[in-house]
Amino acid sequence: MSESGHFTVSFSERVGRLLECVDAAGRIEFTLDAGAGEGNSICLEHHPASWPRGSRYEAAFESAKRFLESRGYSVEIYGQ
């Protein structure tokens, strides 16, 4: 678990391949997959564009990315 900005980010204990970003307003979850690169490559996936994202979404996504990088992962963003 790590404090990233105002979000607490952790790997889900309930569901594999899921990151949980929690702040005072609630939880935003992001899915993970294996990255295309070598070594500790991991792919962080955005929510579909059709899903409502809200004002906290971008900050939560950046917090999730920083969390993974702090754990030594080379982070790829799905679709980029």
C-alpha positions in Angstrom: 0.0 0.0 0.0 1.3 3.5 -0.8 0.1 7.0 -0.4 0.2 8.6 -3.9 -1.0 12.1 -3.8 -4.3 12.0 -1.9 -5.0 8.4 -3.0 -4.0 5.3 -1.2 -3.1 2.8 -3.9 -2.7 -1.0 -3.4 -3.1 -4.3 -5.2 -6.5 -5.7 -4.6 -6.7 -8.5 -2.1 -10.1 -9.6 -3.5 -9.4 -9.7 -7.2 -6.3 -10.5 -9.2 -5.0 -8.0 -11.8 -6.7 -5.1 -10.0 -5.4 -1.9 -8.4 -7.5 0.0 -5.9 -7.1 3.8 -5.5 -8.9 5.0 -2.4 -9.5 8.6 -1.2 -12.0 10.3 1.1 -14.6 10.2 -1.7 -14.4 6.5 -2.4 -12.6 3.9 -4.6 -11.5 3.9 -8.2 -10.2 0.6 -9.6 -8.0 -0.1 -12.5 -7.2 -3.4 -14.3 -3.7 -4.6 -15.1 -2.3 -7.0 -17.7 1.1 -8.3 -18.7 3.1 -5.7 -20.7 4.5 -6.3 -24.1 8.0 -5.4 -22.9 10.6 -7.6 -21.2 11.2 -8.0 -17.5 8.8 -6.2 -15.1 6.6 -4.8 -17.8 3.0 -4.2 -16.8 0.0 -2.7 -18.7 -2.2 -0.3 -16.8 -5.6 0.0 -18.5 -7.9 3.1 -18.7 -11.6 2.7 -18.2 -13.5 2.6 -21.5 -14.1 6.1 -22.9 -17.9 5.4 -22.7 -17.7 5.1 -18.8 -18.2 8.2 -16.7 -14.8 9.2 -15.4 -15.5 12.1 -13.0 -13.1 14.7 -11.7 -11.0 12.3 -9.7 -10.3 9.9 -12.5 -7.1 11.4 -13.9 -5.5 11.9 -10.5 -6.3 8.3 -9.6 -4.8 7.0 -12.8 -1.6 9.0 -12.3 -1.4 7.7 -8.7 -1.8 4.1 -9.9 1.0 4.6 -12.5 3.3 6.1 -9.9 2.5 3.3 -7.5 3.5 0.7 -10.1 6.7 2.6 -11.0 7.7 2.8 -7.3 7.4 -1.0 -7.2 9.9 -1.4 -10.1 7.5 -2.0 -12.9 7.9 -0.6 -16.4 4.4 0.8 -17.0 2.7 0.7 -20.3 -0.7 2.4 -20.9 -3.2 0.4 -22.8 -3.9 2.1 -26.2 -0.7 4.2 -26.2 
